């Protein structure tokens, strides 16, 4: 979804759009919300609470899906949403090597595109729920604060730019940053997939 559409939806529906936006679009919603906080469309504390609560509910959902339905879920519908047997096997190996670190890294990097598989596997592997949520809450506070702060300061710089060409270049730079993050995530996933079992 394009940034302009996200901006319009949040501007129009405000906090009501933050819930589905945070669940299905991710960091772009938090960055846009930071910008809208800068121009006084959204309130900082309400926005931060809605974003954090929504993303944590998503984490709980995937944990319980893994805990309750596990292998059967992977076989029936997992391939439609990127939770495949191969990905789960990789994440289980990552848990074995890095333990709780994989959860915090996933939270602080928005999962690099494979967060559902990580949280699902936490439930499948019966990681203690209290420990799982403690790590996620800690990471979520840092992640949401960072995304809102970046959005806020990007909004501040955007408001200082006067020319149309400069604004287009500014927006292109943001898109390039997201592309780099996505590419880095793909690289990490391939690299982690080759971790030998210990």
N, C-alpha and C positions, 0 to 999 in steps of 0.2 A: 504494500500500500504506500502511495506517495506521501511525502511529508506534508504537502499542501492539503491533501484530503484529511489527514490526521489532525492538522491544525484547525481546519474548519469544523470537524466533528467535535473536537474538544471545546472549541470556542462556543459552539451552539449548544451542546448537551452538557458541557462542564463535567461535573463529577460522575454523572450517570454513564458517560462514555469511558471514563477512566477504568471502570471495572472490566468490561469486555476488551478494551484496548490493552490493558496490562496483561490479560490472560493470553491474547492471541497475537498481539503485535510486538510487545516487549519494550526494549530500550528506547525505541523511537517515541513511544508515548511518554515515557519519563522525561526525555530530553525536551519534547514539545511542551510538556507541563511546566518544566523549569522556565522555559521562555515565557509562557503565559503568566507565571508567577511574577516575572520581571515586569510585565506590562499591566499588572494588577487585575487580571481576569480571574485568576485562581488564588485561593488562600494557601499559604505554605503548609501549615500544619494539617489542614484537612486533606490536601493533596497527598502529602507524605503518608498520612495514615491510610488513605484509600489505596494507594499504590502498594504499600507494604502488606496490608492485610490481604489484598487480592492475590498478590504473587505468592504469599505464604499459604493461602487456601489452595492454590494450584499445586504447591509442593506437597501439601497434605493429601490432596486427591491422588497424585501419582504414587505416593508412598502406599496408600491404602489399596489402590488397584494392584500394585505389585504384591502386597502382603496377602490380599484376599483371593486374587485370581491367577497370579503368577504365570506359570507355563501355559495354561489354557488360554489366557488373554493373548500371549505372544503368538500362539498358533492360529487363533481365530482372527484377530484384528490388528495385531502388532505391526505387521508389514505396511498397513495403511498410514501409520503415524510415526514411522521411523523407530519403533521398538521391536527390533528383530532379534532372533536368537544370537546372531553374530555380535550385534552391538551389546547385548546383555552380557555375553561371555567376556567381551573386552572390559566392560565396566566392572564385572566381578573380579577380573584380574587386577584392575586398577585399585579396587577396594583392598584386595589382598596385599598389594604393594604399598599403597599410600594411606590406607585406612580412612579416617575421617577427613583427611586433607582434600580428597576428591570432591566431597560435598561442598566445602567452603570455597574451593577453587571454582567449582561449577557455579555457585551462587555469585561470586565476585566477577565472573566473566559472562554472565547470562547463559552459561552452559555451552557457549560456542555452538549452539544449534542442536546439542544432544542432551540438554537438561532433562527432558522427560525420561529418557532411557536411564539416566543416572539416578533420578529420584525413584523411578519404578524399581530399579534393581536394589535400591536401599530397602524398599519394602519386601521385595522378593528374598533378599538375603537376611531379612529380619534384624536389620540394624535397630538397636533400641530406639523407640519412637521419641522418648524424652531427649536423648542425646542428638538424634537427627534434627529435631525441631530447635534445640538450643543452638546448634551450629548454623542452621538456616536463618534463625532470627538475627543472630549476630551478623552474618553475611548480608542479610537483607537490609539492615540498618545502614551498613556501609555502602552497599550498592545503590539503594534509592537516594541516599544523601549525595553520593557522587554524581549520579545521573541528573538530579535536579540542579545541583550546583553547576554542572557543565552547561545544561540547558539555559540556566539563568545568565551565566556569563556570555554564552554565545548570543543570547538575546540582547544583552547589553551592547556587545560589539556590533551586532546587526543594526541596532538602532542608531549607532554612530556612523554607519556607512550611508552615504548620500546617493551615489550614482547607481543606476540600474545594473550596469555591467559589473560593478563591484559586488552588488548583492547576488547576482547570478554566480559569480566566482565563489562567493562565500558559501552559497548553498551547494555548489559543486564540490567544494572542499569537504563539507559535512558528509555528502554521499560517498566521497572517496574514502573517508575515515571508516565508514560502515563497511565498505568493500574490503578494506585492509583487514578489519576485524574478522569478517566472514572468511577471508582467505587464510588468516592465521588459525582460525578455528578448524578449518578443513585440514591444515597442515598438522595441528596438534592431534586431531583425531586419527590421522593416518600413522603418526608417530607412536601414539599410545597403543594403537592396535598391534604394534610389533613388539610390545614389552614382553620379554620372556617370563614365564612363570617361575616363581622362586619357592 
